[in-house]
Amino acid sequence: MAQAGDPSEKEVTDTIVAPATPAGRGALGVVRVSGPHARRIAEEMLGDASPRPRRASVRVARRGDHALDRVVAVFWEGPDSPTGEDVLELTAHGSPEILRALVEAACAAGARPAQPGEFTRRAFTNGKLDLAQAEGVEAIIRARGARARRAAYERLEGGLSRAVAAARAPVLDLLTLLEARLDHPDEDISPLPDSGAVEALTLLRVPLARLLAAYDRGRAEREGLRVCLIGRPNAGKSSLLNALLGRDRAIVAPTPGTTRDTLEETATLDGLSAVLIDTAGLRDDASDAAEIEGVARAERELAACDVAVMVLDAARAPDAADARIGERALALAAREGRPVVVVHNKSDLLRDRAALSQGLAVSARTGEGLDALARAIAAAAGADSADEGETLLIGARDRDALASALEALDGARAEIAANPAAWEDRVAGRLRDAHARLGMILGEGAPDEVLRAVFSRFCVGK
């Protein structure tokens, strides 16, 4: 089974080529070549007998005697290149036909079409990136919203790798101490008392538990939020949706009950990608079938969302129906574990702000309070900007490895309790497992099927 750092013969000898820009027409398009024959392909396509590394030059790209396009060519010499191999990048006009012709010319000169993520996999294989950073490449491409982009960039720059390495180092230190005593029982190495070992293992848990908790905090950055606007008819939910979007998407009319169905639109709230869901007004006196179904759909969206925004009409005094509907909605949100942000809309029509109950004063008409609302929604989802750097865009693979490492450390403590004064060998085995699990995040010893699963999510040309 192929391991990281132990590439197959095919990976060593093949030269690959693919467009590095999205399909479609544009001003520019990039074709990337990587592998041991990249220099020869540059010579054959560009007529450049000795391309100078890291020097952009304007050339006519050819296939045989046929000119394909005038390109800007840059050649990198391995291992000082993005993939660790010789790399050629051709920037051409952004015509799909031209890019296809350049790829075909490179293949005729000895390259083969690249597989999804193959350029990044070669960077990993050649030690340019660890696996956590390699996944950051995909994350930064797919990131939606400023927070997700910053978290993905931090991962690409090694933020998660440094955090894992810092948590892993003391695990190895304790393991080294135990193995030294086990391998050299005659040496004068002081034993670690049971209480000291338990204390050491407890300290080892702290950074791992913190990283594992970041998975839940970072879900909003990874996946975006579903934000459901709920409230009585004519409370201003559709107006608030339009205000948060910055455009008129939902129909707004003074007649209550304009919205009968749910309406979804994407937006960015405090740097987070979100789907805003406008719903029919909640009421307990719905009479026709459309109204009844609209209320039912609103409640289903409330049960399934990440954050509910309870919109109240600040321009009128609440009545008994408001209280009943509010209690019903809050009870449903509490039962499903959905956080609720209370908003008093139409605050521009309010004379006495002291009369407001708890919640945010917002005006969809003037824009007052919209920024505060966006921050409140992000905070309710657990995406507090104060700790966004700690999330590091931790994914499911990282979560599983961290959980397994924590389980191994907890098992080590259980071994001490079950085998007083005779636990060193058992605890050493648990520490080896924890150390290996953390190494999996960085790609150490990762089996080929794991690597294929990671890189198959990438686009071709990356």
N, C-alpha and C positions, 0 to 999 in steps of 0.2 A: 504494500500500500504506500503510495507516494506521500511524503511528509514535507512540511514547509522547510525550505532550505535544501531539499533533495530533489531538484527538478528532474523530470524524465528526459530522455535523449531528445524526444520530439520538441520539448520546450526549449532545449538548448540550441538546437540546430535550425529550427524554423524561423523564417522572417515573416512578419505579419503586416497587413495593411488594412486600413479602414478609414472612412470619413470620420472626422472628429467633431463635426458640426451637424445639427439636426437636419433631417430631410426637409426638402422644400427649397424655394428660390430665395436668394438674398444677395446682399452686396458682396459677401465673401464666403468662401467655404474652405475648410482645412482637411487635408488628407495626411494621415500619419502612418509612417513606416517604422517598424522596430525589429531589430534582430541582427544577426551577424552579417547579412548581405545588404544592409541598408546603405553602406558606402558604395558598393558596386551598383546598386539600383540608382543611387544619385548620379553616379558617373554615366550610366546608360541613358537615363531619362533626361538629364540636364546637360550632358556633355562637359561636366566638370571633373577633370581628372583627379583633383585632390581638394575636395570641399573643405573649407576652413571651419573648424568647430565654432559654434556660437556666433557666426557672422552671417547676417542676413544678406542675401544677394538676389537680384532680379534675373531670372532665367526664363528661357522658353522651354517648357516641358514638352517632350516628344515621345512618340512611340515609333521607333524606327525612324523613317524620314518624315513622318507626319507630325506637324506641330499641333499640340493640344490646347495650350493656353500659355500666356505669360504669367509666371508665378513668382512669389517671394519664397525662397527656399532657405531653410535653416537646418544645419546638420549638427547633431550632438554626438560626441564620441563617448562610448561607454568606457568605464562605468560612471562617468560624470554626466549622467543624463537622467531624464525623468524615470525611465524604466531600468536603468543600469546597463542597457545595451546601446549599440549604435542606433540613433534615431534620426529620421528625416521627416521634416514637416514642410508641406507645400501649401501655401495660402494662394488660392486661385479665386476667380470670379465664382459667385455662388450659384452656379447653374448645376442642377442635378446631372445633366448630361456630361458636363465637363468633369465633375467629381467622379462619376462612374468611369469615364475614360481614363482618368489618372489612376484609379484603382486597378483597372484592367491592364494598364501599361506596367504598373508595379508587379502585378501577378505574372505578366509575360516575362518580366525580368527576374523572376525567381521568388516572389513573395506569395503568400496565400491569404485569403480573407480571414480577418481576426474573428474570434468568438466573443460573445458578450463579456466585458470586463477583463479581457485578456491582457491589455496593456497594464492595467493596475495590478493584475495578478503577477505579471513579470516584475513589476516594481517591488511587490511583496517578496517574491522568490529571491530577488537579487538584493534584498536588504535595504531598499530605499524607504520602505514603509513597513510598519508592523500591521497585523491584521486589524487592530482597532483603528488605526489611521486609515487603512484601506477602506474600511466601512464608512469612514468620514467622507471619503470622496463621493460615494453614492449619496450619503446624507446631505451633503452641501448642494448637490445637484437637485435633489428632491425637496429641499427645505422650502416651506411656505411660511412667510412671515419673518420679520427681523430677528425675533428671538430664536427661532429654529435655525436661521442662517448663522447667527453668532455661535450657537451651541455646536452646530456641525463644523464650523471653522475651528473652534476650540478643540474638537476631537481630531480633526485633520492635522492640526498643529501639535498633537501629542498630549493634550490635556488629560484624556482618560488614561492613556498609556502611563503617564507620570503618576497619576493617582493610584493605578493598579500596582505599579512597580514599588511605590512608597508603602503600600499596604502589604505587599508580598515580601519585602526585604526582611522585616522582623520575623516572619514565619520561617524563612530560611535560617535566620540566626538561631532561633530556638531549636530547629531541626538539626542544625550543625552541632549544637551543644549536646543534644541527646545522642546523636550518632557517634560522636567522639567518645562518649562514655560506653556506648554499646560495643564499639569496635576495639576500644583499648581499655578494657576493664582494669588492667594493672597500672594504668597511668594515674597520676595524682590529680584527678579532675573531680572537683567537689560536686556531689549530687545536688540536684534541685529538689528542695522539699516539696511535699504535696501542695501546701498552701501557696508557695511561690510559683509552682507550675500553673495552678488554677488562676492566680492573679495574672500571670503572663498571657495565658490563653484568653482571659477576659479582655485584656487590653488589645489583643490581636483582633477581636471581634469588632471593635469600635469603627475603624475606617471602612471595613467591609459592610457593616450594617448601614453606615451612612451612604455609601455608594448604592447599596441595594434600595434604600429609601428614595434615592434620586430617580429611580426608574418611574415610580408613581408620580413624583413631582414633574418629571420631564415629559409625561404623556401628552400634555397640551402642546408642547413644542413639537413633538414628533408627529402627532396625528391631527392637530387642530381641535377646535371646540365645536360642539353643537349647542347653540344658545337659543333657548325657546322663550319667546315673548308671550306672556299670558296675562289675562286680566279681563275685566268686564267689557262688554261692547262699548265702543266710543271712548275708551280710556286713552286712546292715542297710540296703540301698538303699531299700527301701520305707519303713522307719522314718525314714530321713533325709529322704525326699521329704515325708512327713507333717509332720516337724518344721519343714522350710523353709516349708511351706504354712501351718503353724499349725493344721492340722485333719487328721482321719483320712480320707484319700482312698484310699490303697492298703491292700489287705488285708495284715495282718502276722500271721504265724504262726511258731511255732518250727520247723515242718517245712520243710526246704530245698526250694526250687523252687516256692514259692507263686506267684510271678509267671512266667507263661508268655509273655505278650505285652507290648508296650510300652504305657505309660500316660503321657499328657501332661496337664500342668496349668500354668496361668499363675501366676506369682509375681513379687514384686519383690525383687531382690537388690541391696543397697547402692544403692538409688535407680534401678536399671535394671529395665526390664520383661524378664521371662525366661519361657521355656517349659521347665519341668523334665520330663525324660523318664526314667521308671523303666523298666528293662529286665530281661529274664530273666537269671538268673545265668550267667556265662560258665563253661563246663566243657568238658573234653576227653573226657569219657566219656558224653556224651548218648546215650541208647539209643532212646527212642521218637521218633516223627515230630514230636510237639509240642515236645519239648525241643530237637531239632535245629533246628527252624524258629525257636524262641525265641532260641537262640544266634545264628543267622544274622541275625535282625532286630536284635538288640542290636549286632552288629558293623556293620550298615548304619547304624544311628543314630549309632554312634561315628564312622563315616566322614563323616557329613553334619552333625554338630553344630558349634557354635562353640567350646564348651569341654567337655571330658570330665572327670568327677569319678570317679576310681578309688577305690572304697570298699573298704577292707580291714577285716578283723575284728580289732580290737585285743585281744579277749578270749582269743584262742588264738594259739599260735605258728605262724608260716607253715611250710608244707611244700613239697615238690617241685612239687606241682600248682599251688600259689599262684605259684611262680616261673615255671612254664611259661606259665600263663594271663596273668600280669602282663606277661611279655616279649612275648607275642603281641599283647596289647591295646596296649602301648606302641609296638610296631613298626607296627601299623596306624595309630595316631594320628600317629606321626612321618611315615609315608608320605603321609598326607592333610594334613599340616601342622596338626593339631589340638592345641592346648595341653591339657595334662593337669594337674589338681590332685589330688594324692594325699591321701586322708583316712583316718585311723584311727578308725573308728566304735567305739562301745561303750567309750569311754575311761573311763567310770565304773566299768567292771569291771577296769580295768588296775591292777595293783599296782606295776609297775616302769616308769615312763614313760621312763626312760633307755634302755630296751630298744627303744623305737620307732625305726624308720628315719626318714628324712626325710619330712615331710608334716605335716598338721595333726591334732591330737588333737581329736576331736569326739564328743559324746554326743547322739544323737537323743533319748535318754530324759530327760536333764537340761537340754539346751539349751546345754551348754558348747561353745564354739568355733563356734557357728552364725554369729555376726556376722563372725568372722575368715574363715570359709569364704566368706561372701557377698562380702567384700572381695577375697579371693583369686580368686574366679571373675571378678569385674569386672576385676581387674588382668590376669588371663590373657587376657581378651578385648581388652586394649588400652585399656580405659576407666578409666585411672588417674584418681582424683579430683583429683590434683594438677594435671592439665592439662585438666580438663573445660571450662574457660572458653575454651580455644583452639579447641575443635571447632566452636563457633558453628553447629552443625547444618548443615554444608555439604552441599548436595545434588548430584545428578548434573549438573544444569545448571551449577552453580558449578564443579564439578570439570572439566567439559569446557572451560569458558571459561578457567580457570586453566591447564589443560594446554596450550591453544592459545597463551596468552600466554607461557608458558615456552618453548614451541617457537619462537615468534617471537624471543625473546631469544637463544636458542641459535643460531638462524639468523643473527642479527645478529653474533654472535661468529664464526661461520663465514665470514661475508662479510669480516670484517677479516682473517682468516687467508688467505682466497683472493685478496683484492685490497688488498694493503698500500698505504697512502697514497692509495687511490682508492676508499674504501668509504663515504664519508659519505652519498651519495644512497641507496645500497642499505640501509644501516643505518637511515636515517631512515624508509624504507618499512617495515622490520620493526618499528620502534618505534611507528609509527602503528597497525600491526596489533595489537600488544600492548596499546596504550592503548585501542583500540576493543573488544578482547575483554574487558578488565576492565570497561569501561563497560557491557557487556551484562549483567553480574551485577546492576548497579544499574538496568537497564532503559533505558539511554541507547541510542537508535536501535534498540530491539527491534522486529522486524517483527511485524505483527499476528498471524501464525500462532503466534509464540512466546507472545505475551500470551494468546491464546485457550487455548493448551495449559496455561499456568500457572493461569489463573483457572477453567478448566473443572473443575479438581480440587476447587474449593471447593464448599461446600454452598450451596443457595439461601438467601438472607437474610444471607449474610456477604459 
